[in-house]
Amino acid sequence: MNSNKIEYKKELTTSFEKEIVAFLNRNEGGIVYIGIEESGSVIGIKEADRLLLQINDRMKNNILPSTEGLFDVLIETRRNKVIIKVTLVGGTEKPYYKKKLGMTEKGCFVRVGNISEPMPLEMIEELHASSTRNSTGKPLIKK
């Protein structure tokens, strides 16, 4: 069952980056398992090596700021089935966001209980202002 620290996915989907961004924006990070249903049933995956490369590629190219050093992707075996475990630490350059949607409510996510929700604009601005300030000390985001 999904929790505030763990997300189960039966396969790699288009919502993968959303979950990753939400965990990077948590102070404690989190874990995404691929090959496990939301109920916790292990179903396994095929072509684990190819999937591992896809995940690494998507983490590096679809999320900003850089996720380098913030995640680990491992192939594991549970109940004689192959799964992938993506372990994330909370990022230091919050807010993290989906590159193609930018630093907006559609691109930034935060973990609320066991789901990933769009990050409110005020939170985006607050996180961005605390991590990056221009020479006048004012937030760089424009409304």
The 8 nearest C-alpha neighbors of each residue, nearest first, counted from 0:
[[1, 38, 37, 39, 2, 7, 6, 5],
 [2, 0, 6, 113, 5, 7, 37, 3],
 [3, 1, 113, 5, 4, 112, 0, 6],
 [2, 4, 113, 112, 5, 110, 111, 1],
 [5, 3, 29, 2, 30, 6, 28, 113],
 [6, 4, 30, 2, 1, 29, 31, 3],
 [7, 5, 31, 1, 32, 30, 2, 8],
 [6, 8, 32, 37, 35, 36, 31, 1],
 [9, 7, 33, 10, 35, 36, 32, 34],
 [8, 10, 34, 36, 35, 33, 7, 42],
 [11, 9, 8, 33, 34, 12, 44, 35],
 [10, 12, 15, 33, 8, 13, 9, 50],
 [13, 11, 14, 15, 10, 8, 9, 16],
 [12, 14, 15, 11, 16, 17, 10, 18],
 [15, 13, 17, 12, 16, 18, 11, 19],
 [14, 16, 18, 17, 13, 12, 19, 11],
 [17, 15, 19, 18, 14, 20, 97, 62],
 [16, 18, 14, 20, 15, 19, 21, 108],
 [19, 17, 21, 15, 16, 20, 115, 22],
 [18, 20, 16, 22, 21, 17, 23, 15],
 [19, 21, 23, 17, 22, 18, 95, 96],
 [22, 20, 109, 108, 110, 18, 24, 19],
 [21, 23, 28, 25, 19, 24, 29, 20],
 [24, 22, 89, 90, 20, 25, 28, 21],
 [23, 25, 21, 22, 93, 109, 89, 94],
 [26, 24, 22, 28, 89, 27, 23, 21],
 [25, 27, 89, 28, 24, 90, 23, 88],
 [28, 26, 89, 25, 88, 29, 22, 4],
 [29, 27, 89, 88, 22, 87, 25, 23],
 [30, 28, 4, 87, 22, 5, 86, 27],
 [29, 31, 86, 5, 85, 87, 4, 6],
 [32, 30, 6, 85, 5, 7, 84, 33],
 [33, 31, 84, 7, 83, 8, 85, 6],
 [34, 32, 8, 83, 9, 10, 35, 82],
 [33, 35, 43, 9, 82, 44, 42, 10],
 [36, 34, 41, 9, 7, 42, 40, 8],
 [35, 37, 9, 40, 39, 38, 8, 7],
 [38, 36, 7, 0, 39, 1, 8, 35],
 [37, 39, 0, 36, 40, 1, 35, 7],
 [38, 40, 36, 37, 0, 35, 41, 7],
 [41, 39, 36, 35, 38, 42, 37, 34],
 [40, 42, 35, 43, 34, 39, 36, 77],
 [43, 41, 34, 35, 40, 80, 44, 36],
 [44, 42, 34, 80, 81, 82, 41, 35],
 [45, 43, 34, 81, 82, 47, 46, 42],
 [44, 46, 47, 43, 81, 50, 82, 48],
 [45, 47, 49, 48, 50, 44, 51, 81],
 [46, 48, 50, 49, 45, 51, 44, 74],
 [49, 47, 51, 50, 46, 52, 74, 53],
 [48, 50, 52, 51, 46, 47, 53, 54],
 [51, 49, 53, 47, 52, 48, 54, 46],
 [50, 52, 48, 54, 53, 49, 47, 55],
 [53, 51, 55, 49, 50, 54, 56, 48],
 [54, 52, 50, 56, 51, 55, 57, 49],
 [53, 55, 57, 51, 56, 52, 58, 50],
 [56, 54, 52, 58, 53, 57, 59, 51],
 [55, 57, 53, 59, 54, 58, 60, 52],
 [58, 56, 54, 60, 61, 59, 55, 53],
 [59, 57, 55, 56, 60, 61, 62, 54],
 [58, 60, 56, 57, 61, 66, 55, 62],
 [61, 59, 57, 58, 62, 56, 98, 63],
 [62, 60, 98, 57, 97, 58, 59, 63],
 [63, 61, 97, 98, 96, 60, 58, 64],
 [64, 62, 65, 96, 95, 98, 97, 61],
 [63, 65, 95, 62, 66, 92, 96, 93],
 [64, 66, 63, 67, 59, 62, 60, 95],
 [65, 67, 69, 59, 68, 64, 58, 70],
 [68, 66, 65, 69, 59, 70, 58, 64],
 [67, 69, 70, 66, 71, 65, 88, 87],
 [70, 68, 66, 88, 67, 87, 90, 71],
 [71, 69, 87, 86, 68, 88, 72, 85],
 [70, 72, 86, 85, 73, 87, 69, 68],
 [73, 71, 85, 84, 86, 70, 51, 83],
 [74, 72, 84, 83, 75, 71, 85, 51],
 [73, 75, 83, 82, 84, 81, 47, 72],
 [76, 74, 82, 81, 83, 73, 77, 84],
 [75, 77, 81, 80, 79, 82, 78, 74],
 [78, 76, 80, 79, 81, 75, 82, 41],
 [77, 79, 80, 76, 41, 81, 43, 42],
 [80, 78, 77, 76, 81, 43, 41, 75],
 [81, 79, 43, 77, 76, 78, 82, 42],
 [80, 82, 76, 43, 75, 44, 77, 79],
 [83, 81, 34, 43, 75, 33, 44, 74],
 [82, 84, 74, 33, 73, 32, 75, 85],
 [83, 85, 32, 73, 72, 31, 86, 74],
 [86, 84, 72, 31, 30, 71, 32, 87],
 [85, 87, 30, 71, 70, 29, 84, 72],
 [88, 86, 70, 28, 29, 69, 30, 85],
 [87, 89, 28, 69, 90, 27, 23, 70],
 [90, 88, 28, 26, 23, 27, 25, 24],
 [89, 91, 23, 92, 88, 93, 24, 69],
 [90, 92, 93, 89, 130, 23, 26, 24],
 [93, 91, 90, 130, 94, 64, 95, 127],
 [94, 92, 95, 126, 91, 24, 90, 127],
 [93, 95, 126, 24, 127, 123, 92, 96],
 [96, 94, 93, 63, 20, 64, 24, 107],
 [97, 95, 107, 106, 63, 62, 20, 102],
 [96, 98, 62, 106, 100, 99, 61, 101],
 [97, 99, 62, 61, 101, 100, 63, 96],
 [98, 100, 97, 101, 61, 106, 62, 96],
 [101, 99, 106, 97, 98, 105, 103, 102],
 [102, 100, 98, 106, 103, 99, 97, 96],
 [101, 103, 106, 96, 107, 100, 104, 123],
 [104, 102, 106, 105, 101, 107, 100, 120],
 [103, 105, 117, 118, 107, 106, 120, 119],
 [106, 104, 103, 107, 100, 117, 101, 108],
 [105, 107, 100, 97, 96, 103, 101, 104],
 [108, 106, 96, 118, 104, 103, 117, 105],
 [109, 107, 117, 21, 118, 116, 20, 115],
 [108, 110, 21, 116, 118, 115, 24, 111],
 [109, 111, 115, 21, 114, 116, 112, 3],
 [112, 110, 114, 115, 113, 109, 116, 3],
 [111, 113, 3, 114, 110, 2, 115, 4],
 [112, 114, 2, 3, 1, 111, 110, 115],
 [115, 113, 111, 112, 110, 116, 3, 2],
 [116, 114, 110, 109, 21, 111, 108, 18],
 [115, 117, 108, 109, 118, 110, 114, 111],
 [118, 116, 108, 104, 107, 105, 109, 119],
 [117, 119, 108, 107, 104, 109, 116, 120],
 [120, 118, 122, 121, 104, 117, 123, 107],
 [119, 121, 123, 122, 104, 124, 118, 103],
 [122, 120, 124, 119, 123, 125, 118, 126],
 [121, 123, 125, 119, 120, 124, 126, 118],
 [124, 122, 120, 126, 121, 125, 127, 94],
 [125, 123, 127, 121, 122, 126, 128, 120],
 [124, 126, 122, 128, 127, 123, 121, 129],
 [127, 125, 129, 123, 128, 124, 94, 93],
 [126, 128, 124, 130, 129, 125, 131, 123],
 [129, 127, 138, 125, 131, 126, 130, 132],
 [128, 130, 126, 127, 131, 125, 132, 138],
 [131, 129, 127, 128, 92, 126, 93, 132],
 [132, 130, 128, 127, 129, 133, 138, 139],
 [133, 131, 136, 138, 128, 137, 139, 134],
 [132, 134, 136, 135, 137, 139, 138, 131],
 [133, 135, 136, 132, 137, 138, 139, 131],
 [136, 134, 137, 133, 132, 138, 139, 131],
 [135, 137, 132, 133, 134, 138, 128, 131],
 [136, 138, 135, 132, 133, 139, 128, 134],
 [139, 137, 128, 132, 140, 136, 133, 127],
 [138, 140, 132, 133, 137, 141, 128, 131],
 [141, 139, 138, 124, 142, 127, 128, 102],
 [140, 142, 139, 138, 124, 137, 102, 120],
 [141, 140, 120, 124, 139, 121, 103, 138]]
